[in-house]
Amino acid sequence: MNGQIDVVEALLNVRGHMLIQPNTHDTVLHAAISSQQPEIVLLILRAFTHLIQSKNVDGSTPLHWASQCGNLNVVKLLMEYAYEEDLITLIEDASTRFSYRFVADVNALDSKCRTALYLAVANSHFDVVKYLLE
């Protein structure tokens, strides 16, 4: 994608494009995150919001990829985007003293049992680590 927003916008208007790579199960959202361009990630999120919950064959979610790449703006976009209610999971403790809602599970494990936080730490992305811990 190389940051070419106009090209991405044009491709989104073409029917029949592939959302998921058949061998790796990487999605167009994974690819957008690799571009490190928040504008491209936003275009893809608007068109295919449901892909936020996808995993590739390695169990990596879009949040795993964003944390590993280390672009704080992309991580924030994935975490703070205004998702539709049907994509949001509600978690409550047994005492119902607290609850939280999420779309991108920060505690999700990939096939090597790594979380998004682990990947941010392992790749020395301090600003992403700090954000995920807040």
ChimeraX attribute file (.defattr): number of C-alpha atoms within 10 A of each C-alpha:
attribute: neighborCount
match mode: 1-to-1
recipient: residues
	/A:1	15
	/A:2	13
	/A:3	16
	/A:4	12
	/A:5	15
	/A:6	10
	/A:7	11
	/A:8	16
	/A:9	13
	/A:10	9
	/A:11	12
	/A:12	14
	/A:13	9
	/A:14	8
	/A:15	7
	/A:16	8
	/A:17	10
	/A:18	9
	/A:19	15
	/A:20	17
	/A:21	12
	/A:22	11
	/A:23	8
	/A:24	11
	/A:25	17
	/A:26	21
	/A:27	22
	/A:28	21
	/A:29	27
	/A:30	26
	/A:31	20
	/A:32	25
	/A:33	26
	/A:34	21
	/A:35	18
	/A:36	20
	/A:37	18
	/A:38	20
	/A:39	17
	/A:40	25
	/A:41	24
	/A:42	19
	/A:43	17
	/A:44	22
	/A:45	21
	/A:46	13
	/A:47	12
	/A:48	14
	/A:49	17
	/A:50	15
	/A:51	18
	/A:52	22
	/A:53	14
	/A:54	18
	/A:55	19
	/A:56	19
	/A:57	13
	/A:58	13
	/A:59	18
	/A:60	22
	/A:61	28
	/A:62	29
	/A:63	28
	/A:64	28
	/A:65	21
	/A:66	26
	/A:67	28
	/A:68	23
	/A:69	20
	/A:70	22
	/A:71	20
	/A:72	21
	/A:73	15
	/A:74	28
	/A:75	24
	/A:76	16
	/A:77	16
	/A:78	22
	/A:79	18
	/A:80	12
	/A:81	13
	/A:82	12
	/A:83	17
	/A:84	10
	/A:85	9
	/A:86	8
	/A:87	14
	/A:88	15
	/A:89	12
	/A:90	10
	/A:91	12
	/A:92	11
	/A:93	9
	/A:94	8
	/A:95	7
	/A:96	8
	/A:97	7
	/A:98	9
	/A:99	11
	/A:100	10
	/A:101	12
	/A:102	14
	/A:103	21
	/A:104	21
	/A:105	18
	/A:106	17
	/A:107	13
	/A:108	16
	/A:109	17
	/A:110	17
	/A:111	11
	/A:112	9
	/A:113	10
	/A:114	16
	/A:115	22
	/A:116	28
	/A:117	23
	/A:118	17
	/A:119	21
	/A:120	24
	/A:121	18
	/A:122	14
	/A:123	14
	/A:124	13
	/A:125	18
	/A:126	14
	/A:127	13
	/A:128	25
	/A:129	21
	/A:130	13
	/A:131	12
	/A:132	17
	/A:133	8
	/A:134	5
